[in-house]
Amino acid sequence: MVFVRQSDIHGTGVFADQVIQPGTRVLEYIGERVPKEEADRRCKEGNTFIFTINDEFDLDGDIEANVAKYINHSCEPNCYSELDEEQIFIIALRRIEVGEELTFNYGYDLKDYKDHPCKCGSKRCVGFMLAEEFFGKIA
């Protein structure tokens, strides 16, 4: 359903190789389940593929088999992430055309948001990888 190649947004991206309908589970974000303390340590070492599961555990998606780790952030995404039990799925928000890059909003909060600049290029871009609920709260 998807392929990986260089992205115009950032580094490597994930692209549709067929039309994807809204509501389709496109990919599962897979990785190693690790305690929060270990996830924090890995983040401090530069790992950017940590995904929150719950208050005790995170998912480290920095494994070769995890194609979803290459999905870039966008302030105007065409996908969203959904936590189902301890599995994370990337789901199409709208119809995605062949060759279109898949994106989702990484959902960062206001803590250290300036450390996460956004280069999505969308008309709605706020300049940082913020959850949409915070778009109006930055200057």
C-alpha positions as CSV (number, residue, x, y, z in Angstrom):
1,M,0.0,0.0,0.0
2,V,3.0,2.3,0.6
3,F,6.6,2.8,-0.3
4,V,9.5,4.7,1.2
5,R,11.7,7.4,-0.5
6,Q,13.2,10.8,0.0
7,S,10.8,13.4,1.2
8,D,10.4,17.0,0.3
9,I,9.3,17.6,3.9
10,H,12.2,16.0,5.7
11,G,14.6,13.1,5.2
12,T,12.8,9.9,4.3
13,G,9.0,9.8,3.8
14,V,6.3,7.3,3.3
15,F,4.2,7.5,0.1
16,A,1.0,5.9,-1.2
17,D,1.4,3.4,-4.0
18,Q,-2.3,3.1,-4.4
19,V,-5.4,5.2,-3.6
20,I,-6.1,4.9,0.2
21,Q,-9.6,5.5,1.4
22,P,-10.5,7.5,4.6
23,G,-10.5,5.3,7.7
24,T,-8.1,2.7,6.3
25,R,-5.5,1.4,8.7
26,V,-2.4,2.1,6.6
27,L,0.4,0.9,8.8
28,E,1.1,-0.2,12.4
29,Y,3.8,1.7,14.2
30,I,5.8,-1.2,15.6
31,G,8.9,-1.4,17.9
32,E,10.2,-2.3,21.3
33,R,8.0,-1.7,24.4
34,V,10.2,0.1,26.9
35,P,9.6,1.7,30.4
36,K,9.4,5.5,30.4
37,E,12.8,5.9,32.1
38,E,14.5,4.0,29.3
39,A,12.5,5.9,26.6
40,D,13.6,9.2,28.2
41,R,17.3,8.0,28.1
42,R,17.0,7.0,24.5
43,C,15.4,10.4,23.6
44,K,18.3,12.2,25.3
45,E,20.7,10.1,23.1
46,G,18.8,11.4,20.0
47,N,16.3,8.7,19.3
48,T,13.3,10.5,17.6
49,F,11.1,7.4,17.1
50,I,9.6,7.1,20.6
51,F,5.8,6.9,20.7
52,T,3.8,7.2,23.9
53,I,1.7,4.1,24.8
54,N,0.6,4.9,28.4
55,D,1.9,6.4,31.7
56,E,4.3,3.5,32.2
57,F,5.5,2.5,28.8
58,D,6.5,3.9,25.4
59,L,7.2,2.3,22.0
60,D,10.6,2.7,20.5
61,G,10.0,2.5,16.8
62,D,13.7,2.6,15.8
63,I,13.7,-0.8,14.3
64,E,14.3,-1.7,10.7
65,A,10.9,-3.3,10.1
66,N,9.0,-0.2,11.2
67,V,8.2,1.6,8.0
68,A,5.8,3.9,9.9
69,K,8.7,5.6,11.6
70,Y,9.4,7.5,8.3
71,I,6.0,9.2,8.2
72,N,6.6,12.9,8.6
73,H,4.7,15.5,10.7
74,S,2.4,17.9,9.0
75,C,0.2,20.8,10.5
76,E,-2.4,19.7,7.9
77,P,-2.0,15.9,8.0
78,N,-3.7,13.2,5.8
79,C,-3.4,10.6,8.5
80,Y,-3.7,10.3,12.3
81,S,-2.4,7.9,14.9
82,E,-4.7,5.7,17.0
83,L,-3.8,3.8,20.1
84,D,-5.7,0.5,20.3
85,E,-4.7,-1.4,23.5
86,E,-0.9,-1.1,23.2
87,Q,-0.8,-1.1,19.4
88,I,-0.4,2.1,17.4
89,F,-2.0,2.4,14.0
90,I,-1.7,5.1,11.3
91,I,-5.1,5.7,9.8
92,A,-6.1,7.8,6.7
93,L,-8.0,10.9,7.6
94,R,-9.1,11.5,4.0
95,R,-8.6,10.0,0.5
96,I,-4.9,9.8,-0.2
97,E,-3.8,9.8,-3.9
98,V,-1.1,7.6,-5.5
99,G,2.3,9.2,-4.9
100,E,1.1,11.4,-2.1
101,E,3.2,11.6,1.1
102,L,1.6,10.3,4.2
103,T,1.7,12.6,7.2
104,F,0.3,12.9,10.7
105,N,0.5,15.5,13.4
106,Y,3.1,14.4,16.0
107,G,1.0,16.1,18.7
108,Y,3.8,17.7,20.7
109,D,2.7,20.0,23.6
110,L,4.0,23.4,24.5
111,K,6.9,22.1,26.5
112,D,10.1,22.8,24.5
113,Y,8.1,23.3,21.3
114,K,10.8,25.6,19.9
115,D,13.1,22.5,19.8
116,H,10.7,21.0,17.2
117,P,10.5,23.2,14.1
118,C,8.1,22.2,11.4
119,K,9.0,22.2,7.7
120,C,5.7,20.7,6.4
121,G,5.0,23.5,4.0
122,S,1.2,23.4,4.4
123,K,-0.9,26.6,4.3
124,R,-1.8,25.9,8.0
125,C,1.8,25.4,9.1
126,V,2.5,27.1,12.5
127,G,6.2,26.6,12.3
128,F,6.4,24.0,15.0
129,M,5.3,20.3,15.4
130,L,2.5,21.1,17.8
131,A,-0.7,19.4,18.4
132,E,-3.5,21.3,16.7
133,E,-5.1,22.3,20.1
134,F,-2.0,24.5,20.7
135,F,-1.9,26.2,17.3
136,G,-3.4,29.5,18.6
137,K,-1.3,29.5,21.8
138,I,2.1,30.4,20.3
139,A,3.3,33.8,19.2
